């Protein structure tokens, strides 16, 4: 079936399923990808495992920037594909590739040279400093490859192909799993590299994945095609990309920094609360993977139908998207409430952590259906290219509501740690209702091509 026919006509449920399941699985594999280094370095010692831990906040800021440009790629390619303008879909792919390549090299070099200053600013312990510096510098040099893998995935998703990115990610994960123990422990002809070996394994796996992805795009074997002649800087097009990417990246960076500040309030209540909150957040992240994948499927279908000027079908996709996302998250909420204690016990049997973690699951469960609505709304805003609404709501949720209210309740009013969980829940509910209001006002109809 022609790609346009699949997503702009026929069964909406089938289209969402075909698009959604590979993204859901990709999200799961990406989480495994991020845990592989931690698993093997944990066998070396606490100083080794601390290297990626202290490096992650700074690397995530760079990832947040790349996500903004990736969203722009998905938006433009999906809308031009829906409009039946294959030439402009190809041109958009080439320009996004050029912009993200330049951005990747620039941010990677900056990160490499300022790594020592960043580690000093974070007051990293002396025994961790050398390993963290090696890890961060190597990962920063691999940032162009990270951007490359993101651009391949985003462009193909906009085109309507989510299976190819899944295959590419799977090969990268397999390589990382194989190379990590070999390079970390010096198996076979390789010397013992420790933390440096983990970073090399990650970068090499991304190198192979990126080369494969760009081979497919430049050869046109996946339908979408990048032409060398389209890789000339186009300032007008760059401005259009920036209009989508900058708000999206700002929202991502603001969210990352906001969660860093939020940890200050959690840490105020001691180790048991930190443990319960940490376990709760990890499980919450895993539980939202299906809805995140589903929201990207909704985003692609809405984008293609907007490009085709088929507002009635776009509205149908949106309605179904909200219903399905709500059903999925209601099931998750019920599971959180029923299994709130066993979910914590999987990780630790400490009574204090079990208490604080189970309370996290019980309170956060009330926000899960609204979180599904919020994530689906973000996917729809991004599909239309209206990322300023995604940015605004994301920043409001953390910086306008959560952080000020947590400060008020915990630091000024002396309320206990459960107030943190209730603030998280209520801020999500409020922002989900705000997103629905913007949807009602027709924000999603304002396409950009």
C-alpha positions as CSV (number, residue, x, y, z in Angstrom):
1,X,0.0,0.0,0.0
2,X,1.2,3.5,-0.8
3,X,2.5,5.3,2.3
4,X,0.1,8.3,1.8
5,X,-2.9,5.9,1.4
6,X,-2.0,4.1,4.5
7,X,-1.9,7.1,6.8
8,X,-4.3,9.6,5.0
9,X,-7.0,7.0,4.1
10,X,-8.2,3.7,5.4
11,X,-8.2,2.5,9.0
12,X,-6.9,5.0,11.5
13,X,-6.4,2.2,14.1
14,X,-4.3,0.2,11.6
15,X,-2.2,3.3,10.7
16,X,-1.6,4.1,14.3
17,X,-0.6,0.5,15.1
18,X,1.8,0.2,12.1
19,X,3.5,3.5,13.1
20,X,3.3,3.0,16.9
21,X,4.6,-0.4,17.8
22,X,8.1,0.0,16.3
23,X,8.5,3.4,18.2
24,X,7.3,1.8,21.5
25,X,9.9,-1.0,21.1
26,X,12.6,1.5,20.0
27,X,12.0,3.5,23.2
28,X,12.4,0.4,25.3
29,X,15.6,-0.5,23.4
30,X,16.9,3.0,23.8
31,X,16.5,2.7,27.6
32,X,18.4,-0.6,27.5
33,X,21.0,1.1,25.4
34,X,21.5,3.7,28.1
35,X,21.7,1.1,30.9
36,X,24.3,-1.2,29.2
37,X,27.3,1.0,30.1
38,X,26.0,1.3,33.7
39,X,25.6,-2.4,34.1
40,X,29.1,-3.3,33.0
41,X,30.8,-0.4,34.7
42,X,29.1,-1.5,37.9
43,X,31.3,-4.6,37.7
44,X,34.4,-2.4,37.8
45,X,33.5,-0.4,40.8
46,X,31.6,2.7,42.2
47,X,34.2,5.1,40.8
48,X,33.7,3.7,37.3
49,X,29.9,3.7,37.5
50,X,30.0,7.3,38.7
51,X,31.5,8.5,35.4
52,X,28.4,8.2,33.2
53,X,26.2,9.3,36.2
54,X,27.9,12.7,36.6
55,X,28.3,13.1,32.8
56,X,24.6,12.5,32.0
57,X,23.1,15.8,33.0
58,X,25.4,17.8,30.7
59,X,25.0,15.3,27.9
60,X,21.3,15.4,28.2
61,X,21.3,19.1,27.6
62,X,22.9,18.4,24.2
63,X,20.4,15.6,23.5
64,X,17.6,18.1,24.3
65,X,18.9,20.4,21.6
66,X,19.0,17.6,19.1
67,X,15.4,16.5,20.0
68,X,14.2,20.0,18.9
69,X,15.7,19.7,15.5
70,X,14.5,16.1,15.2
71,X,10.9,17.3,15.9
72,X,11.4,19.8,13.1
73,X,12.5,17.1,10.7
74,X,9.5,14.9,11.5
75,X,7.0,17.8,11.2
76,X,8.3,19.1,7.8
77,X,8.7,15.7,6.2
78,X,5.3,14.5,7.4
79,X,3.4,17.6,6.2
80,X,5.1,17.6,2.8
81,X,4.6,13.8,2.5
82,X,0.9,14.3,3.3
83,X,0.7,17.1,0.7
84,X,2.1,14.7,-1.9
85,X,5.1,16.9,-2.4
86,X,7.8,14.3,-2.5
87,X,10.4,16.7,-3.8
88,X,10.1,19.0,-0.8
89,X,10.0,16.1,1.6
90,X,13.4,15.1,0.2
91,X,14.7,18.7,0.3
92,X,13.6,19.0,3.9
93,X,15.4,15.8,4.8
94,X,18.6,17.2,3.2
95,X,18.4,20.6,4.9
96,X,17.7,19.1,8.3
97,X,20.7,16.7,7.9
98,X,22.9,19.7,7.0
99,X,21.7,21.8,9.9
100,X,22.0,18.9,12.5
101,X,25.4,17.9,11.2
102,X,26.7,21.5,11.7
103,X,25.0,21.7,15.1
104,X,26.4,18.3,16.2
105,X,30.0,19.1,15.3
106,X,29.7,22.6,17.0
107,X,28.2,21.3,20.2
108,X,30.5,18.3,20.3
109,X,33.7,20.4,20.1
110,X,32.4,22.9,22.6
111,X,31.5,20.1,25.0
112,X,34.9,18.5,24.5
113,X,36.9,21.6,25.4
114,X,34.8,22.7,28.4
115,X,34.5,19.3,30.0
116,X,37.2,20.0,32.7
117,X,35.4,23.3,33.6
118,X,32.0,21.5,33.8
119,X,33.4,18.8,36.1
120,X,35.0,21.4,38.3
121,X,31.7,23.3,38.4
122,X,29.9,20.2,39.5
123,X,32.5,19.6,42.3
124,X,33.2,16.1,41.0
125,X,35.3,14.1,43.5
126,X,39.0,13.7,42.7
127,X,38.8,9.9,42.4
128,X,36.0,10.2,39.8
129,X,37.4,13.2,37.9
130,X,39.8,11.4,35.5
131,X,37.2,8.7,34.5
132,X,34.4,11.2,34.1
133,X,36.7,13.4,32.0
134,X,37.6,10.5,29.7
135,X,34.0,9.4,29.4
136,X,32.5,12.9,28.7
137,X,35.2,14.0,26.2
138,X,34.7,10.8,24.2
139,X,30.9,11.0,24.2
140,X,31.1,14.7,23.2
141,X,33.3,13.8,20.3
142,X,30.6,11.3,19.3
143,X,27.8,13.9,19.5
144,X,27.7,14.4,15.6
145,X,27.0,10.6,15.4
146,X,24.3,11.0,18.1
147,X,22.7,13.8,16.1
148,X,23.0,11.7,12.9
149,X,21.1,8.8,14.5
150,X,18.4,11.1,15.7
151,X,18.0,12.8,12.3
152,X,17.7,9.4,10.5
153,X,15.0,8.3,13.0
154,X,13.0,11.6,12.8
155,X,13.1,11.9,9.0
156,X,11.9,8.3,8.5
157,X,9.2,8.7,11.1
158,X,7.9,11.7,9.3
159,X,7.9,9.8,6.1
160,X,5.9,7.1,7.8
161,X,8.6,4.4,8.3
162,X,9.2,3.5,11.9
163,X,10.4,0.0,11.3
164,X,13.7,0.9,9.7
165,X,14.8,3.1,12.7
166,X,14.0,0.2,14.9
167,X,16.2,-2.1,12.9
168,X,19.1,0.4,13.0
169,X,18.7,0.9,16.7
170,X,18.7,-2.8,17.3
171,X,22.0,-3.3,15.5
172,X,23.5,-0.4,17.4
173,X,22.3,-1.9,20.7
174,X,23.7,-5.3,19.9
175,X,27.1,-3.9,19.0
176,X,27.2,-1.9,22.2
177,X,26.2,-5.0,24.3
178,X,29.0,-7.0,22.6
179,X,31.7,-4.4,22.7
180,X,31.2,-3.1,26.2
181,X,32.6,-6.1,28.1
182,X,35.3,-6.6,25.5
183,X,36.7,-3.1,25.7
184,X,36.0,-2.4,29.4
185,X,37.7,-5.6,30.6
186,X,40.2,-6.1,27.8
187,X,39.0,-9.4,26.4
188,X,40.9,-11.1,23.5
189,X,43.5,-8.8,21.8
190,X,42.1,-5.6,23.4
191,X,43.7,-3.9,26.4
192,X,41.7,-3.1,29.5
193,X,40.1,0.3,28.9
194,X,37.6,0.6,31.7
195,X,35.4,3.7,31.5
196,X,37.1,4.8,28.3
197,X,36.2,1.5,26.7
198,X,32.5,2.0,27.5
199,X,32.5,5.3,25.8
200,X,34.3,4.0,22.8
201,X,31.8,1.1,22.5
202,X,28.9,3.6,22.6
203,X,30.5,5.9,20.0
204,X,31.4,3.0,17.6
205,X,27.9,1.6,17.8
206,X,26.5,5.0,16.9
207,X,29.0,5.3,14.0
208,X,27.8,2.0,12.5
209,X,24.1,2.9,13.0
210,X,24.6,6.4,11.5
211,X,26.5,5.2,8.5
212,X,23.8,2.6,7.8
213,X,21.0,5.1,8.2
214,X,22.5,7.7,5.9
215,X,23.4,5.0,3.3
216,X,19.7,4.2,3.2
217,X,18.7,7.9,2.9
218,X,21.3,8.9,0.3
219,X,20.6,5.8,-1.8
220,X,16.8,6.3,-1.7
221,X,16.2,2.7,-0.7
222,X,13.7,3.7,2.0
223,X,11.7,6.0,-0.4
224,X,12.8,9.3,1.2
225,X,16.0,10.4,-0.5
226,X,18.7,12.9,0.3
227,X,20.5,14.4,-2.7
228,X,24.0,15.9,-2.5
229,X,22.8,18.9,-4.5
230,X,20.2,19.7,-1.8
231,X,23.0,20.1,0.9
232,X,23.6,23.7,0.1
233,X,22.8,26.2,3.0
234,X,19.3,27.7,2.5
235,X,18.9,30.5,5.0
236,X,15.1,30.9,4.4
237,X,14.6,27.2,5.0
238,X,16.9,27.3,8.1
239,X,14.7,30.1,9.5
240,X,11.7,27.8,9.1
241,X,13.4,25.0,10.8
242,X,14.6,27.2,13.6
243,X,11.0,28.4,14.2
244,X,10.1,24.8,15.0
245,X,13.3,23.5,16.6
246,X,14.2,26.4,19.0
247,X,11.0,26.3,21.0
248,X,11.1,22.5,21.1
249,X,14.7,22.5,22.2
250,X,14.1,25.2,24.8
251,X,11.2,23.2,26.3
252,X,13.5,20.1,26.4
253,X,16.4,21.9,28.0
254,X,14.2,23.7,30.4
255,X,12.6,20.4,31.5
256,X,16.1,18.8,32.0
257,X,17.3,21.7,34.1
258,X,14.0,21.8,36.0
259,X,14.3,18.2,37.1
260,X,17.8,18.9,38.3
261,X,16.4,21.7,40.6
262,X,13.5,19.5,41.6
263,X,16.0,17.0,43.1
264,X,17.0,19.6,45.7
265,X,13.5,19.4,47.3
266,X,13.5,15.6,47.2
267,X,17.0,15.4,48.8
268,X,15.8,17.7,51.6
269,X,13.9,14.7,53.1
270,X,16.8,12.2,53.2
271,X,17.9,8.9,51.7
272,X,14.6,7.0,52.0
273,X,12.7,9.6,50.0
274,X,15.5,9.9,47.4
275,X,15.3,6.1,47.0
276,X,11.5,5.9,46.8
277,X,11.4,8.9,44.4
278,X,14.2,7.5,42.2
279,X,12.6,4.1,41.9
280,X,9.2,5.7,41.2
281,X,10.6,7.9,38.5
282,X,12.3,5.0,36.8
283,X,9.2,2.9,36.7
284,X,7.1,5.9,35.6
285,X,9.5,6.5,32.7
286,X,9.2,2.9,31.6
287,X,5.4,2.9,32.0
288,X,5.1,6.0,29.7
289,X,7.1,4.4,26.9
290,X,4.0,3.0,25.2
291,X,2.2,6.3,25.3
292,X,5.2,8.1,24.1
293,X,5.5,5.8,21.1
294,X,1.8,6.1,20.5
295,X,2.0,9.9,20.6
296,X,4.7,9.9,17.9
297,X,2.4,7.7,15.7
298,X,-0.4,10.2,16.3
299,X,2.0,13.1,15.4
300,X,3.0,11.5,12.1
301,X,-0.6,10.8,11.0
302,X,-1.8,14.2,12.0
303,X,1.1,15.8,10.2
304,X,0.5,13.9,7.0
305,X,-3.2,14.6,7.0
306,X,-2.6,18.3,7.7
307,X,-0.3,18.4,4.8
308,X,-3.1,16.8,2.7
309,X,-5.5,19.5,4.0
310,X,-7.7,16.7,5.4
311,X,-8.8,18.4,8.6
312,X,-11.7,16.0,9.2
313,X,-9.5,13.0,9.2
314,X,-6.9,14.8,11.4
315,X,-9.7,15.5,13.9
316,X,-10.6,11.8,13.8
317,X,-7.0,10.7,14.4
318,X,-6.9,13.2,17.4
319,X,-10.1,11.9,18.9
320,X,-8.9,8.3,18.6
321,X,-5.5,9.3,19.9
322,X,-7.0,10.7,23.1
323,X,-9.3,7.8,23.7
324,X,-6.5,5.2,23.3
325,X,-3.9,7.1,25.3
326,X,-6.4,7.5,28.1
327,X,-7.3,3.8,28.1
328,X,-3.6,2.8,28.2
329,X,-2.8,5.2,31.1
330,X,-5.9,4.2,33.1
331,X,-4.7,0.6,33.0
332,X,-1.3,1.9,34.2
333,X,-2.8,3.9,37.0
334,X,-4.7,0.9,38.3
335,X,-1.5,-1.2,38.2
336,X,0.3,1.5,40.1
337,X,-2.3,1.5,42.9
338,X,-2.6,-2.4,43.1
339,X,1.1,-3.1,42.9
340,X,2.5,-0.1,44.6
341,X,4.5,-2.1,47.2
342,X,5.8,-5.0,44.9
343,X,7.0,-2.4,42.4
344,X,9.4,-1.0,45.0
345,X,10.3,-4.3,46.5
346,X,11.7,-5.4,43.1
347,X,14.6,-3.0,43.6
348,X,15.0,-2.9,47.4
349,X,13.6,-4.4,50.6
350,X,14.3,-1.3,52.8
351,X,11.1,-0.4,54.8
352,X,11.6,3.3,54.5
353,X,12.1,3.2,50.7
354,X,9.2,0.9,50.3
355,X,7.0,3.3,52.2
356,X,8.0,6.4,50.3
357,X,8.1,4.6,46.9
358,X,4.6,3.1,47.4
359,X,3.2,6.5,48.3
360,X,4.8,7.8,45.1
361,X,3.0,5.2,43.0
362,X,-0.4,5.7,44.7
363,X,-0.4,9.5,44.4
364,X,1.1,9.7,40.9
365,X,-1.5,7.1,39.6
366,X,-4.1,9.9,39.7
367,X,-2.1,11.9,37.2
368,X,-1.4,9.1,34.7
369,X,-4.5,9.5,32.5
370,X,-3.8,13.2,32.3
371,X,-0.2,12.6,31.5
372,X,-1.4,10.5,28.5
373,X,-3.5,13.4,27.4
374,X,-0.6,15.8,27.8
375,X,1.9,13.7,25.8
376,X,-0.7,13.1,23.0
377,X,-1.3,16.8,22.9
378,X,2.4,17.5,22.6
379,X,2.6,15.1,19.7
380,X,-0.3,16.9,17.9
381,X,1.2,20.4,18.5
382,X,4.6,19.2,17.1
383,X,2.8,17.7,14.1
384,X,1.4,21.1,13.3
385,X,4.8,22.8,13.9
386,X,3.3,24.7,16.8
387,X,6.2,23.8,19.2
388,X,5.9,27.1,21.1
389,X,2.8,25.6,22.8
390,X,4.7,22.5,23.7
391,X,7.5,24.7,25.1
392,X,5.2,27.0,27.0
393,X,3.3,24.2,28.7
394,X,6.4,22.2,29.5
395,X,8.1,25.2,31.1
396,X,4.9,26.2,33.0
397,X,4.5,22.7,34.4
398,X,8.0,22.7,35.9
399,X,9.1,26.3,36.4
400,X,5.8,27.9,36.8
401,X,4.1,25.3,39.0
402,X,6.2,22.5,40.3
403,X,9.3,24.3,41.5
404,X,7.6,27.3,43.1
405,X,4.9,25.2,44.8
406,X,7.4,22.6,46.1
407,X,9.5,25.5,47.5
408,X,6.3,27.0,49.1
409,X,5.0,23.7,50.6
410,X,8.3,22.1,51.7
411,X,10.7,25.0,52.5
412,X,8.2,27.7,53.7
413,X,5.2,25.7,55.1
414,X,7.1,22.7,56.4
415,X,4.9,20.1,54.7
416,X,6.2,16.5,54.3
417,X,7.6,14.8,51.2
418,X,4.1,13.7,50.0
419,X,3.4,17.3,49.1
420,X,6.1,16.8,46.3
421,X,4.1,13.9,44.8
422,X,0.8,15.9,45.0
423,X,2.4,18.9,43.3
424,X,3.7,16.6,40.5
425,X,0.2,15.2,40.1
426,X,-1.8,18.4,40.2
427,X,0.6,20.3,37.9
428,X,0.2,17.5,35.3
429,X,-3.6,17.6,35.6
430,X,-3.6,21.4,35.2
431,X,-1.3,21.4,32.1
432,X,-3.3,18.6,30.5
433,X,-6.5,20.6,30.8
434,X,-4.7,23.7,29.4
435,X,-3.4,21.6,26.5
436,X,-7.0,20.5,25.8
437,X,-8.1,24.1,25.9
438,X,-5.6,25.0,23.2
439,X,-6.7,22.0,21.2
440,X,-10.3,23.3,21.4
441,X,-9.2,26.7,20.1
442,X,-7.9,25.0,17.0
443,X,-4.1,25.4,17.5
444,X,-3.5,22.0,15.7
445,X,-5.0,23.3,12.4
446,X,-2.1,25.9,11.9
447,X,0.2,23.8,9.7
448,X,3.5,25.4,8.5
449,X,3.8,24.2,4.9
